């Protein structure tokens, strides 16, 4: 059994890639990248927390759900370098990952719906499914690197801000969502690399195709021109 079959690994990697891209979308839109907690010693007032995202900023009292101050134009006036880098890195990572998903889908569809009899006229237009998965794995790895590096930088930049000002800054759960999504992209790339490198030799059921192919008659088709040539020569000799 070769890499031309659709394996559970490729389907699992495709689903993992979709989940990771969805996580990157959520992390990009969440307004919970950094929070600034302002504590008051006045008993008649409540503590205030400022939530900072990549595109908007919101200030809330502790225990409240409504924003006292909502800055919808925050994306154009971001004054924190790590968040500014993330404004470019995360959309770029999403685009790269979507391109990888498209390549992976093309490879799987070509494998699933290809004819068991090769069409000689379309030989120059055949899609290399294994090549699609390999390039998709490289793109997933690149997308994970682009999204993970600036996301981790947010953690260290918070330490820098707390040292420079006061220990009132903390990173929020959008960092966890993005880091987990980047890890999912790396896992997707790893699955595709393992499939590409080992599917021809591993006998594990995990690598079995998800469906049964009809009998492969590629060798018969390849031998037909030779047989026709021999028959023609015999007719001429006769």
N, C-alpha and C positions, 0 to 999 in steps of 0.2 A: 504494500500500500504506500503510495507516495503523497507528496504535498499537494497534489491536485484535488484531493478530497476535502470537503468541508469538515473540519474537526470541531469538537466541543471547545477546544482552546481558542480558536478564532472567534467563535460566537461569544464566548465568555469575555474575551478581550474587547470585543465591540460593545457589549453591554457595559463593561467597566469604563470604557472610554466615554460613553454617553453620560453615565452617572458623574464622571469626573468633570466633564464640560458643564453639566448642570450645576455642579458645586461651584465652579469658577464663576458662572453667571451670578449665582447667589452671593458669593463673596464680593463680587464687583459692585453689586447694587446695595448691599447691606450698609447702613450708616453706623456700624459698630466696629470700627477699626481701632479707634483710640477714645478713651474717656478721661475727662479731666474732672476730678471730684473737688468741689469747693465746699469746705466745711465752715460753718458759722458757729460761733459760741453764744449767739443770741437765742434764747429759748423760744422766742416768739417767731422765729424764722426757721425754715427748713433748709437742709443741705441741698446744694445744687450740683447736678452732674451734667457736663457738656459731652455729648456723644458726637464724635467726628468720623465721617465717612470719606469716601473718595469724591463724592459729588455733593453731599448735603451735610449740614451740621444742625444738631438739635440740642436744646437745653431743657432739662426737666428737673422738677423737684423730686426728692426721694419719695418713692411710693406713688408717684403720679404717672399717668399715661400720656398726657397731652404735652406738646412742646410749648414752652413759654417763648422760645425764640427758634424759628425755623429758617435757616439760610439756604434757599434753593440755588443760589448763585455761588455757593462755596467752591465749586469745581474750578471757577475762573480765578479765584483768589487764594488758592491753597498756599500756605506759607511754610509747610513742613516737607522737607525734601523727600522723605521716604514715601509719603502719600502721593506726591507728584510723580515719582517714578512708577508707582503702582498704577496710576491713571493710564500710563502707556503700556506697561508690561502685561497687565491682566487682559485687556482687549486683544493685544498681540498674541498672547498665549491661547486665547479662545479661538482666534482665527486659525492658528497653526493646528490646534487640536481638531477643529472642524474639517480642515483639509485632510488630516490623517484619517478621520472617520469616513470621509468620502472615499478615500483610496481603499480603506478596509472594506467598505461596502461594495465597491466595484469588484474587488478581488473575490469576495464571497458570492456575489451574484453571478459573476462569470463562471465560477466553479459549479454553482448549484444548477444553473440553467444552460450550461454548455451542452452541445450535442456530443453523444458518444462517438459519432462518426465525424472526423475532422473534414472541413470543407477546404479543399486545396486552393480554391479561388480566393479565400479570405485568409490565407496563411500569413500575409503581411499585416493583417489587422488583428491578429490574435492578442489577447490580453494575458500577460504573465501574472497569474494570481499570486504566486509566491513572491514575485518582485513587488507587487502592490503591498503585500503585508509587510515586507521588509522595510520599504520606504515609509509606510505608515508607522511602524515601530520607531524609526529614527525621528519622525516628526513628533510623535508622542513624547519621546525622551526630550526633544528640544523644547516642546511646550511646557513640560514639567519643570525644566531648568529655568525657563523664563519666568514662570509664576512662583516657584519656590524661593529663589534667591531674594527678591525684594520683600517677600512676605516674612522671611526670617529676619531680614534687616529691620523690620518694624520693631521686633522684640528688643534688639540691641539699641535702636534709636530711642526707645522709651527709657532705657537705662541712662542714655546720654542726656535726655531732657530732665530726668529726675536729679541728675547730678548738677546740671546747669542751673536749674530753677529750684523747685521744691519737689519732694516725692509725692506728687499728686497725679501723675500720669500713669496709665495702665492700658495695656492692649486688651481688646475685647474679642468676642467669639468669632468675628469675621476672620481673624488671623487663623484660628483653628480650622475653620471651614476651608479656607484657601490652601493651607498646608496639607490637609487631608485630601483635597482634590488633586493637588500636585502629586501626592503619593499615589493616588489612583492612576494618574497618567504614567508614572514610572512602572506601576504594576502592569498596566496595559502593554507598555513597550516590552517589558520582560516576558510576558506571555507570548507575544508575537515573535520575539527573538528565540525563545525556547522552541516554539512550534517550527520556526524556519530551520533551526539548526538540528533538531532532534526528531522530528516527526517521521523521518524515513527509517529510523533505527529503533525507536522505542516501541516495544510490543504492548505497552500498557493500554487497557481499555479506554483510558482518558483520551487517547489519540485516535480512537476509532471514528469513522465518519458518522454523521448524524442520520444518514440515509443510505440505502443500498443502491449502488450504481448498477446500470445494466451491464451486461458483459462487454468488456472493452475489446473493440475490434480494430483498434488503431493499427496493430501489426498486420491485420488482414488487408486494410486499406493501403498500407505502405507496400505490400507485396503485389498488389493488383497491377501497377504499371509494368513490373518485371514480368509477370505472367502474360500480360497482353503482348509485350515485346517478343517473348518466346513463341507465342502462337502465330504472330505475324511473320516471323522468320521461317517457321515451318511451312506456312502457306506459300511463301515465296519459293522455298526450296522444292516444294512439290510441284 
